[in-house]
Amino acid sequence: MNIVVIGAGYAGTVAANRLNRKAPAARITVVNPRGDFIERVRLHEQIAGSGAAARPLAEMLRDGIAVETASVDKIGDGAVTLDDGRSLDFDHAILAAGSIANPLAGAIPVGTWEGAEQARIALEALPADGIVTVIGGGLTGIETTAEVAEARPDLRVRLVSDTVAAALSAGAQRHIRNTLARLNVEIVADQIDEIDGTTLRLSSGTELDSDLTLWAIVSAVPELAARSGLAVDADGRALVDATLRSTTDPRVFAVGDCAAVPGMRMACATAAPQGAHAADTLARMIKGQQPRPFSMGYAGQGMSLGRRDGLIQPTDRYDTAQRLYLGGSIAAFAKERVSRYAAYASRTGNSVWISGPKQ
């Protein structure tokens, strides 16, 4: 049986490694645009020079898994077409293409490897007293802002967003704002409408100078599913059934950011369990057993606030923030352990998760 895994992020590597172990007779090919596995949870470290986010893909995949360094142009009837014109036949495919950013012209997206590298090079070249603006008040924007501010205290760093950590508890939000204040970060409660060179034009009519503008909003997905004729939602994510199979083509699984699974947010905490479930389902089907529905609940969110501070926000299974939170150096240590576990789960396929809330 030929199985093609499209994408080698958290979802794709977990799926490939887990399936290789559970269905050793299957021929598994992973298709990825680059020869590295990118730890997206460490891209802010890559940008600031405080850590590395890339590992050779050969070190992350089990023996026996083939790798094609290419992009997929289209998923067809039992075959995927690569950008170089070649095709790979499949009995089943796992679409794990992840997400992308659509920044305003003039901003560098920090949620992709290419953008993070571009941002790192630009940041290194920035002289003292330069101004860095991070756009986006979610976890990606907060982590990027704190990491850059701590690594380059000689720069002026600001965060522009109408909200900051809106999904977290009031206490957690205060901790984040206090930490950013300690790092001399300016928070501008506004939105950016246009970037004209080094000038940022805000919705309020205000203009700000910025030598380096980083886009920390990741909310889009590649057009591959739609281009391939798979049913997608309004955001272009592949529609799936309860077992994570495409509602258009049951031979195709969709997992991670590019899958339209109700109640799920874009995160490695979502991607890895979905990749593992797809592998488990395929292994069951190969043995002639019935697939089981996917069920997952959340337990919390975590972020780093530089190398010495962090935040852990417990949630219920619906991902709703609880009142209590953990901040400071202990939270930074816990966040580091979570990041290491994400890479471990990807490399081994040993992903575990809690079941979803009962309906």
N, C-alpha and C positions, 0 to 999 in steps of 0.2 A: 504494500500500500504506500502510495506517494502522498506525503503531507508537506505543504509549503506554508511556512510561517512568514508573513509579510511584516517586517519591522522587528528590531532587536532592542527594544526598550525593556522596561520592567515586565510588561505583559508578555511580549514575544519570547524573551529569554526564559522566563518561568515556564511558559507553555512548552517550548522546545525541549528543555532539560527534563521536565517532569514526564513528558510523553516518551522521550527516549528511554527513560527508566521503566515506565509502566507498559510500554508497547515496543520492546526492543526489535521486533521484526519490521517495524515501520521504517520507511526511508524518509528522513526528515531533512528538508532544505530550508535554511533561514536566508531571506533576502533582506539586505540592509544597505542603505546608501553609502555607508562608511564602514571601515574595518574595526571600529571601536564601539564598545558599549559605553553609553553616556549616562552617568549618574545625574539625572536632572536635579535631584535634591542638593547637588553640590555645585551647580552652575554659578551661584553667587560667590562661592569660594574661588572658582576658576577666574572669575572676573577680577576679584580683588587681589589675586595672587596668594591667597592664604590656604589654598588647597587645590587638588586636581580632580577633575570630573570625568576623565576618559580612562578606560582600561581596554587593552586589546581584546577584541571579541573572541579570539582564539582561547583566551584564558577563562572566558565566561561560559563557553558551551562544552557540553560533554563530548567525549570521543564518539565518532560515528555520525555526528551532525554536520551536514555539508553547509557551506556558506557561499552565497553569491553576493559580491559587492556590487550592487546595482540598485536602481529604483524601479518600481513596478509601474508600468504605464497603464495597464488595464487588467482586470480580473475577468476572464471570459468563461466560456462553457468548458469547465474542466481544465483550464490552463491559465497561467498568468503570463502576460507579455512584458518583457523587461524593456528598459529605455534604450538598450542597444539592439532591439529587434528580436532577440532570442525569446523563446517561450519555455515554460516549465509546466509539464502536465501534473495534475493533482487529482487525487481521489477526494481529499479534503484540504481546505485552506483555512488558515487562521489569520484574520486581518487584525493587525496590531500596529497600525501606522501612526498612532499617537496624535498629537495636536500641534498646531502652528500658531504663529502670531501674525497679526495684520497691523503693524505700527503705522502711525502717521509718518509721512515723508519727513526725513530728517532725524528720526529717532532710531536707535539700535535696539532690536528685540533681544531680551536677555534670557528668554525661555527656550532658546535653541542653541545647539552647540556652535553653529556658525556665528550667531549673534553674540554669544558669550565671548568667543575668541576675538571678534571685532571689538567688543567693548573692552576686553582686557588690554589689547594693544593700544587702544585710544586712551585708556586710563593711565597706562604706564607713561605715555607721552605727555600727559597733562602736567603743566608746571604748577608750582605752589600758588595758592590763591585762585586756582581755576574753579569753575562752578560746575557741579554735577547735579543734574535733575533726574530723579527717578519718577516715572509716571505709573501710578497704580498702587492702591492701598490694600491689596490682598497680601497673602503670605509671601508670594514671590517678590513683590515690591518692597515689603518691610525687610525681608532677609537681605535683599540686595542693598538697600539703603544702609542698614546697620553695618554690613560687611565692608562696604566701601568707606563709610565714615570712620570705622575703627582702623582700617588698614591705611587710610590716607587722611590723617588728622590735619594735614596742611591744606586740604581742599575745603571749599564751601559745598556742603551737600544738602539738598532739599528733596522732600517727597511731596508730590502734587497729586492729590486725590480728594474727591468730595467726601469720602469716608475712609477710615483707617481700621482695618480688622473688624469690619462690621459684623461678621458672623461669630465673633468671640464674645465672652462675657464682659461686663462693664469693668470688672477688676483687671481682667487680662488686657483690655484696651488701655487702661491707665498705666499698667506696667510697661506696655510697649511705648506709649508716649513719653513716659519718664525716662526710659532707656534711650530713646532717640534724642531726647533733650540733653541727657548726659553726654551723648556723642556729638552734641552741637548741630544736630539736624534740624533744619527749618521745615515745618509742615505747613503746606499751603492748601487750604480747603477750597479747591476749585477744580475745574477741568480745562484741559488744553484743547483748543480748537484748531490751532495752526502752528506750524514750526517754520520760521523763515530764517534760515541760516542759524545764527546764535540767538535769535529772538523768539520767545514763546508767547503766543497770544492766547489769553485765557478767556473762558466764557464770560467772566465778569467785566471784560474789557481791559483788564490789567495786562501789561507786558513785562516779561522777565527775561533777563540775560541768562544764557546757559552755554557753556563751552562743550559739554557732553550731555546728551539727553538719552536716557535709557528707558525703553518701553517694557514694562513688567506686567503686561496683561496678556494672558494666554487664554483665548476663548474660541478659537477656530480649529477646524480639522482639515486635513488634506481633502481634495476633491476626488480621490481615488474611488471611493464607494459609489458616489453619484455618477462619475464618469464611466463606471463599469456597469451601470444599469441596476445596481442594488437599490432597494427601497431605503430612503433616508428621511430624517426629520428635517425641520426647517433650518437647522444648523449644519446639515450635511452629514450627520452621524448615522451610521448604518442601523436600521431598525432590526431588532432581534426578537426571538421568542424567549420563553422562560428558560431555555437551555443555552442561550447566547448564540443560537444559529440565526443566520439571516432569514428574514421572512420571505425574501425573494428566492434565495438559493440555499437550501438546507445543507449543502456541502460546505458552505462557507460560515465559519464562526467569526464574530467581531467582538473584540475585547479591548478594554482600556479606554482612553480618551475618545477614540473614534466610534465607540459603540453607544447607542441610545438606550441605556438601561435606566429605567425610572428610579429616581431617588439617589443616583450616584453622582459624585462630583469628580472632577478631573484631579487625580492624585495617584501617586505610586501605591498608596494604601488601597486604592480601588483596582488599579491595573493588575497587580500581582495575583490577588484572589481570582479575578476573572480569567487571567491566563491559565492559572492552575485548574480552574473548573473546566475550561475548554479541553485541557489535556485529559482530565479525568473522564469527561464525557466521551471523548474520542476513544480512549482506552476501553471504556465499557462497550461502546458500539462495536469495536473490533472484536470483542469477545462475544458479541451477540446479545448483550444486555441492553436494557432500556436506559435512555438518558434521564438524568435527574435535573430538576429545576435549580437554577442558581439562587442562592440565598446568602446575603451578607449584610452585616450591620457594622456601624462605626463604633469606635471606642474613644477617639480623641483626635486632636490635631496638635502638631508640634512645629516649632520654628526655632531657628538660631537667631540670636541678636548679637552678631559678632562671635568671637571665639570664647568669650568668658561669660556670656549671658544667653538665656534662652527662655522659652515659654512652652509649657505643656498644658493644653486645654482639654480636660475630659468632656466627652459628649455622651448623649444617649445614642441608641442604635440608629436613630434617624439622623444623626449628626448635629443635633441641637446642643449648643454649648451649655454646660452646667455652670453653676455660680462659682464654684471653686476652681482654682488654677494653681499651677506651680511655676515659679519664675526663678531667675538667678542662675548660679553656677550648676546647681543640681539639675535644673531643667536643661541647661546646655549639655551636660553629660548624657542625660536621657535622650535628647534629640540626636546626639552623635551615635548612640547605640542603635536607635531606630534607623538611622541612615545606613549604618553598617549591616543591620539585619536585612534591609531592602536589597543591598547588593548580594548578600549571602543567599537570600531566597531566590534571586535571579540566577545565580551561579549553580545552585543545587536543585532548584525546583521545589524546595521544601517550604512552601508557603502555607501559613495557617491563618484562619480568620474566624470571627464569630458569626453565627447565623443572624439573619435579618430579623427585624421586629415581626411579631406575629400579627397577622392581619385580622 
